[in-house]
Amino acid sequence: MAKASATIAARERAHIPHRVRTATRRGAFLRARYLYLMLLPGLLYLLIMNYLPMFGTIISFKRIDYALGIFRSPWIGLKNFEYLFATGDSWVAIRNTFAYNLVFIVTGPIVSITIAIMLNEILNRRVAKIYQTMLIMPHFVSFVVASYLLYAFLATNNGYFNTTIMPFLGMQPVRWYLEPQHWPVLLFLVNGWKTWGFGTVIYLATMSGLDQEIFEAATIDGASRWVQIRRIIIPLLLPIVMLLVTLSLGRIFYSDFGLFYQVPRGSGSLVQTTQTLDTYVYRALIQMSDVGMSSAAAFLQSVVGFVTILVANLLMRRLKPEWAVF
């Protein structure tokens, strides 16, 4: 029946003169002209900041000669990529980038959902709002500021840990910025301090939009609060969790430059545990002035991220179509 109705509607549209259809489209455009005008700044930003720089990918395949310029510099094929993978530092950067992001992607939703459920269980809404505000505030603090806050705790000579905590525990002072073995845990905690609150707000907003009649029916049927969390809240949160995880997988070979460079204060002694592809590109560009290799690393990040998000979306679509992004 629906198919027959669609066929009839298509036939009716086919008999409408082209001039009438054009006038109808023009009228619809004019009615929505202010909406299109509001859309224009965002489109211009997207064009200038995301699409125009794509022409710079040719740098990855050239040996840049500043006297000749980008377009007249000689082509060298994949030599920049060969040099990128020939150095041991690049493999350390790739390993760290992938490992840190994998840990962040796995633990982030778990911690954020746990905190969101705990906040949702607080009956006093004013207290819950205070906790929510305290959790979201670190999201708006830059990693530059966070690096100074951490330095106040970890400075070798006058940091709070070495002057107060370590003597209280009967332990020797630690040279935090010279000993790399401590930094995987420190970076995990700093990243969590900054990002878990934002994730909590997203999941808390999702929970506030759930149909309360479901919980009322579950309560009437004798379901405890723990059962409601396991059987209702978590399953209903899964679509938004999978959406955020899929988008995060697209950036699995990207890292926050502030977290991995500013927070460790660019210490060369910590390179084994703090070097990521973004800091590697920065050091290659600043210290070696190798624009080609830096561009090759950035191009590799883009391609791997694009392929990863396609594969992740395909897997999500196979598991459950509603989990897919597109």
N, C-alpha and C positions, 0 to 999 in steps of 0.2 A: 504494500500500500504506500509506504513511504517512498519507495523507488518510483512508483507511478506518479506520485505527486511531484517529485523532483524532475521527472521527465516532462511533465506538463508545464512546470515553471520555466524550464529551459526553453521549451518551444515558444512560450509566451515572450520570453526575453528576446528570442531570435527575431520575432516579428516587430520589435520596437525599432524604429528608425535609428540609424547611427547618430544623426544630429541630436535626437532626443537624449540618447545615452550620454553623449558628450556634454550636453547642457546639464544633465543630472550630476555627472562627476564634477563639473566646474562649480555647480551650486554647493555640493557637499564640501569641496575644497574651501570655498569662500566662507562657508559657515564655520569651518574648523580652522580658519586662517590664524587665529590667535594661538591656538594650540600648536600649530606648526611653527609659529614664531617663537614660542617658548622652547620648542624642540631644537631650534637652530643653534644656540650656543653649545649645547651638548654634542651635536653633530660636528660642529666646527672643531671643538676640542678633540673629539675622537679622530677626525681626519688629520689634524695637525700633529697630535701627540702619538697616535697609534699607526696610522697608515702611511703618512709621508716618510717617517723614519725607515720604513721597509726598504726604500731604495738604498739605504746604507748597508744592506746585507752584502752588496758586491764587494765591500771592503774585505770580507772574509776570504775572498778568492784573489786578492791582489797584494802586491808588495807596494805599500804606499810610499810614494815619493812626493814630498811636500812641494817640490819645485814644479812637478808635473800636474799635481792635483789628483783627485780621486778618479776621475773618468779616464785620464790619460796614463795613469800608473799601470805598469805591466801586470798581466794576469799570471798567476802562479799555480792555478788549479787548487789542489787540496793540501798544499804544503803547510799552510797555517794549521790545518787540522792535524797533520802528521806531527808537527812540532808540539802541538798541544798535548797529544797523547804520548809523546816521546819522553816528556819530563815526569819525574816521579811526583812532583808537587801536584800535578793535575789529577792524578789518581787519588791522592789524599783528599783533594778538594771534592772530587766526585763522590768518594766514599762518605765523607762527612756530610755533604749536602743531602745525599739520599738517606743516610741513617738518621740524621736529626729530623728531617721532615717526616720520615716514617713514624718515628716516635711521637712527634707532635700530632700527626694525623690520627694515630691510634688512641693516644691518651687524652687529647683535647676534648672530643665529644663525651668520653666517659666521665671525666672530671666535671665538665660543664653541666651535663645532664644530672649528675649526682647533686651538685650545688643547687641547680634549679629546682629539683624535687624537694630538697630540704627547705628552700625558701618558700616553695609553694605550700608546705605543710605548716608554716608559721601562721597562727591564727590572727595575731596582731598585725594588721596591714601596715601600720606606721613603722613598726620595728622592721618589717620585711623591706619596706622602701629604703630605710636607712642602710641596711645590709646591701641592698641592690646598688645603691649609690656608691657605697664604699668599694664594691667589686668592679664597677664600671669605670671608676676614676682612673686607674692605671692605664686603661686603653688610650687615654688622651695625653699621656705623658710620653714624650719622645725618648728613644733609647739613648740619646745624648745626655738627657737629664738623668735617666736611669743609671747610666754609667757612672756619674758622679755620686749618686746615692749609694751604689754598690761599692765604689772606691772608699767612701766614708767608713764602710764596714770592713773592707779587706786590705786597706793600706798597710804596708809592712810595718812602718814605724809608729803610726798613730791611729791605725784603724781600730774600730770598736772590738773586732774579734781578737786581734793580737794583744790589745791592751787590757781587755776585760774578760772576755769569754774564755780564752785559752788559759790564762793564769788561774781563773776560777776552777777550771777542769783539771788543772795540774799538767797542762800540755805545753809543748814548746811552740813559739810563734811560727806561723806558716808564711812562706813567701808566695802568696797566692798568684801573683802576676809573673812568676818564674817557673811554676810547677804545673804542667799541663794536665796532670791526671785528675785534678779537681774540677776542671771546667766543663766536662759533659754534664755533670749534675748541676753546676751553677747556671749554665746556659738554659738547661731544662727548667729550672725554677724561675729564672728571670723571664723567660718566654711565657711560662704559665701565669706568673704574676700579672703580666701585661695582657694576655689574650683570653684567659679562662673567664674573666668577668664578662667580656663582650659575648662570648658563646652562651654564657648563663642567661643573659638578657634575651637572646634570640629564642632559646628553648623555653624560657619562662613566658615569653609572649605567645609562643605556640600553645603552651599548656592553658593559658588564660582563654584561648579561643576554642578549646574543646567543648563539646556539647555536654553540659552538666547533667542532662537527663540520663546519660549513660552511667554516670557515677551514682545517681540516685537509684537507678534500677539495680546496679550491682550491690548497693548497700541494702536494699530491700531483700535481695537474694541471699544476704548473709556474707558477702565478700568483705574480708578485712581490708584495711588500708594498704597493707603490704601486697595483698593479692591484686588490688586495683592498680597499684603501681606497676606490677609485673605484667598483668594481663590486659591493661587498658592504656595507661599513660605511655609506657615504653613502646608498644606496637604502634600507637598513633604518632609517636615522635619519629619513627623510623624513616618516613619519606623525607622530612627535612634534614635528618642526619645524613642520609644517603646523598641528598643534593649537595650539602656542604662538603662531604667527603669527596664526591666526584670533582667538584670545583677545586678542592685542595690538591687532589692528585695531579691536576693540570699544572700545578706549580711545584711539583715535587723536586725539580732540579733548580728551583730558585730558593734564595735565602734572604732574610732580612739583613741588609748590610749593617744597619745600626747594631743589631744583636751580636753579630759575629766579628765586627771590627771596632765599634765604639765601646761596647761593654767591656771587652778584654783590653781596651785602650791600645789596640794595634800592636800588642807585644809580640815580638818575633819568637820568643821562647815558647809561645803557646800555639804555634802554627799547626802542629800535628793534630790538635783537637779543636781548633777554631777556624782553620782554613776551609772556606767553601768556595763554590764557583764564583760567586759575586766578589768576594774579597780577592780571589785569585785574579779575576779580570782587572780589578782595581790596581793590584800590585804590579801586574804585567804592564798596565798602561802607564802608571806613574813612575815605577822604578826602572822599567826596561824600555818605555816608550814604544812598545810593540802594539800598534793599533790593529794590525791584521790578526794577531793571535787573540787579542781581546775580543774583537768582533766575531771571530770563529767560535769562541767559547759562548758568547751571547747567542749566536745563531744556533748553536747546538742545544742550548737551553730551550729555545723557542720550539725547535723541531721535536725534541723529546717530550716537552710539555704538551704539544699539540697531539702527538701520537698517543700519549698516555691518557689524555682526557677522552679521546675517541674510543680507545680500548675499554676504559673504565665505564663509559656510557653504554657501550655495547654489552658489557657484562651485566650492568644494572638492568638493561632492557631485557636480557635473557632471564634474569632472576625474577624481576617484577617490572612490567612496563611503566607503572606509575612512578618508579624510582628514577627513571631516565630523565636526563636534563633536556634532551631533544630526540 
